Amino acid sequence: MKAVYLQKYGSADTAFEIREADKPRPKPNQVLVKVESFGLNFADVMARLGLYKAAPALPAILGYDVVGKVVAIGSEVNNIRLGQRVTALTRFGGYAEYAVAESEVVFPVPETFPAGVAVALATQYSTAYFLSHSMANLQENDKVLIHAAAGGVGTALTQMALNKNCTVFGTCGSLEKIKYLQKNGVHHPINYREADFEQEVRKLLGKLRLDAIFDPVGGKSVKKGYRLLGAGGRLFSFGVSSMNQTKSIFGKLRVLAQFGIYHPIQFLSNSKGIVGINMLKVAEENPAKIAKTMQSVIRMTKEGSLNPHVGGAYTVEEIGKAHAFLESRKSMGKIVVSW
């Protein structure tokens, strides 16, 4: 089979190479999928830059989500049938013509679902559901701030918060994205390149405070966000995309320092807190929780309460171009790559 290998860290146009690779064989509790398309995630960009510790050693096949047909199943699999079109989570290995996945995180999807929608449900929408439903337990009238609200997870979080009748504040970095946020239902879109989001939220809230913040950016945005939380408020940190804006070790250390220093007594006295979420870690230790989220988002999409947006579709030969587009912060929604 063919696979896209990350052969060296660095620029998207030189980091990848399409090579022949051995077709994987499913273990007793695994499923082998003939990959129709795979999705890109910002963690892939971090891995390409050498900033993601969980990534396998070079040369590596990246990829967390795929859609395709089941062509082989392990001896202990009883929830999936041969020939079904499925979306699946892979612990790397998704950038290939064939990929294996644990059967617990493989689910049938309708033939009518576009490939980009199917892979968005496996990662971005499952991440958003876990954050908003399992961790934050958003309630009606909650005031919610979503950073990178035009991205895949941000798009999903917005839709889920709106489904719970929350008031949504969303940040992005361009006028085009402001329009996208408005179309997606964000009540208060904020262009962070033109205004300080903390000041803007304070103006809009008056004496009120936020109930939940979802932050994949990290650095100083966490410290600013924490100040905007009210009693019972929580900030969920699930990425450090700001890290890729600097190449020097001193710059990266500066980003880490900008998170701030906190103590449990501080959380206790103010009745608010910060929670870190690593979905790969959750999937490793408790795949049943991830399975529940995948089932939920597939059902909600069928019902029409969720509407994933595909912001870019590429061929596998355009993998470098697709990565560069995601890294540029110009993308909106899910990026999908097809064989």
N, C-alpha and C positions, 0 to 999 in steps of 0.2 A: 504494500500500500504506500501511498504518498503521505507525507506529513510535513508540516511547517516547523522547522527547528529554529529556536533562538540560539544562534551560533556564537554571538558575542554581545556584550552590553553596549548600549549607546544609541545612535541615531536610528530612527525607524527604517530608513532607506537602505541601511547596510547590516542591520542586526539579524535578518531572517534569511533562511535558505530552505527551499522545498527539496526534500530528499526522499529516497526510498526508506521504508522502515518495516520492521516485522509487524504483522497484524497481531494485535493482542488477543489473548484467549481469556474468556470469562472464567472466573473462579466460581465455586458452587453458588454463591449468593450474588453473582454479578450478571449483567446483561451486556451483550455486544451490540453496538448500534452502528449501522452504516450511515455515516454522517452526511446529511443533506446540507446543513449550514451550522456554523458555530458563531457564538457571540463574542464581542470584545467587552472587557471590563477595565476600569481604571487600574485595578490591581495588576493587569497584564502590562500596562505602561510602566508601573512601578517595578515589575519584575524585569522588564526590558532594560530599565535604567540601573538595575542591580541594587534596588532599594527595598526589595521584598524578600525577607529572610526565609519565608516558607517555600519559596520557589525552588524547584529542583536544580541541581548543578548543571552547568553547560556541558554539552549541548542539550537543550531542554525543549520539550513540547508543552507549550502553555495551553490554557483553555479550561474554563469552568463549566460551560454550558453548550449543549448541542441539541439539535433536532434531527431526527432521521428515523429509519426503519430498523426494527429489531431483527437481527439475523442469527443470533445465537443466545441461548440462555443457560445459566448454570444449573446444576442438578438440584439445587434447593430453591430455585425460583418458582413461585406459584402465582404471582400477581401480574405477570406480564406474559403475553403470547407472541410467538414468532409472527413477523409481518406487521405488527402494530406500529403506527407512527407515534413517536414519543418525544417528549422533551426530557432531558436528563442533566443532572449535575455530575460533573467529572472532577476528580481531584487532580487537575492538570490532565494533559493528554487529549484535550478537545480539538486542537488544531490538527486534525488528521482525518483521513478518509474513513477510519474505523476507530471507535473509542469505547472503552468499558466504563460502566458505572454501577454502583451498588444498587441493587433492585429496589431498595427502600426509597430512592430518590429518582426513580424513573416512572413517568406517568404518561398515559395515552393523551394525545391532543387531537382535536378534529383536523381533518384534511383542509378545512377552510381557514384554519389559522395560518397567516403568513409566517414564514420562518423567523423573521425578526420578532414577531409577537411571541412565538413559542419560546425562544431563548430568553427573551426579556422576562417572561414569567418564571423561568427557572432561577434566575439570579436577582435582577433588580427588583422585580415585584415580590419575590419571596423575602428578600432583604427588607423591603419596605413594610411588608406585612408583619414580619417578626419584630421590627422596630416599633411600629405603630400599634399593633394589637397585643403582642405578647409582652413586650418590654414597657412601652409607654402606657398602654391601655387607655388610649385617648377617649375623652368623654365629650359629650355635646357642649358646645360653647367654649371649649378649650381654645386658648390663643397659642398658635403654633408657628415657630419660625423654622423654615426649611432652607438651608444653604445649598447652593448649586441646584436650585429648583428646576432648572431646565434639563438636567441630566436624567439618566435612566431611573435611578433611585429617587431623585427629586420629583420627577414626573409622577411616579407611582405613589410616593408619600403624599403629594398634593391631592391626588384623587382619593386616597384612603382617608385623609383628614377631612376632606369635603363630604365624603360619605357619612362621616360621623358629625357633620354640622359644626365643624371647628372653624375659627377665623384663621386664615392662613396668610402669613407674611413669607415672602420668598425672595432670595437674593440671586442675582445673575450679573453678567458682565457686559451686556450690549443691549442696544435698543431692539434689535431683532429678537433677542431672548425675552425682553420685557413683553413684547407682543405675544410671544409663545406662552409665557406665564399667564397673561391675561386670558388667552384662549383656553388654557387648562383650568382656569377658575380661581387663580390666586387673587385674594382680595387686595393685598398690598404688595405689589412687586417693587423691588428696590435694586437699582443698578449700583453695585458696590464700587464701580469705577468712578462714579460721579458723586456719590454721597457716602458718608460713614453710616453703615447699617445700624450701629448702636444708637446713634443720634436720631436717625429716621424712625426707628422703632419707638424710642422714647417719646418723640413728638406725636406719633400715632396713638400710643397707649395712654398718654397722660400719666395719671397716678397708678394705673394698672400695671401688671407685670405678666410675663409669658408663663405658660404652663409647661411647654415642652419645646426643645430645640433639637434639630437633627443636623449634625455637623460632620461632613466628610472632608472638610478643609484642614482643620487643625490649626496649630499655632495660635496667633493672637486672637483669632475669631472665637476660640474657646473661652479665653479670659473675658472678652467683651460680652459673649453670650451669657456667661455665668452671672454677670452683673444685671442682666435683664430678667432673670428668673424671679418669680415670686415664691411665696411659701408653698411647698409641695411641688415645686418645679423641678424638672430633670433635664439635663443636657446629655444627649446621646452622641458620643464621638465614635465614628465608624470609618475613619480614613484620615490620611494626612496628605492630601493632594498638594498642599502648599509646599511640601518637601521637594517636589520636582522642579520648583522655580529657581532653585539654586544648585550649583554643581559642586561648590566647595564644602569641605567638611565643616568649616566654621559657619557657613550659611545654614547648614543642616542643624548644627548645634544651636544656632540662634532660633530657628523655628521651634525646636524642642523646648527651649527656655521660655518662648513666648506663650506656651500653654499655661504657665503660672504654677505656683506651688500651693497645694491644698492639704487640709488636715480633716480627719473625720469629725472633730469637734466643730470645725467650721461648718460642715454640712449639717450637723446636729443642731447647732444654735440657730442657723438660718432656715432649717427645714427645706433644704434643696440639695441636689447632688449631681454628680457627673458619672455616667456609666460608659464604659468602653465596650464596643461590640466587634468581634471578629467572627464573621459568619463561617469561615473555613474551620475555625476551632469548634464552633457550635456543631457544625455538621460532622466533625470527626468524633466528638464525644457523645452527641445525642442526635443521631440522624432522624429519629422519629419526630422530633420537633420540626426539623426542616421539611420532612415529608408532609406534615400537617399544613405547613404554610403553602407548599406547592399545590396541594389538593384545594386549598381555599382560594388561591388566586386563579387557578384554572376554572373553578366553578364560578367565581365572581365575573370573570371575563366572558364566559358563556352566557351569563345572565345579563351582561351589558353594564354592570356597575364599575368595571375597570376598562380602560381603553389605552393599551400600550401604544406608544408612538415609535415608529422606526425612523430614525434620523439619518441613516446612511446604509447603503447596501453595496457590497464590493465583492469581486471575485477573489479567489485565493491568491491569484497572481498579484493582486493589489493590496496584499497584507500590509506592506510598508506604508502605503498611502492611507489605509484605514487607521493604522496606529497613529500616524502623524495627525490625522484629523481629530481623533479622540484626545490626543495630547494637547492639541491647540486650544482646547476649551471652546471651540466654536460649535461642537456637536450638540444636538438636542435629542433626547430620547435614546434609543438603543441602536448600536452599530452591529451589523450582521455581515458575515463573510460566507460565501457559498462556493462549493466545489463545482 
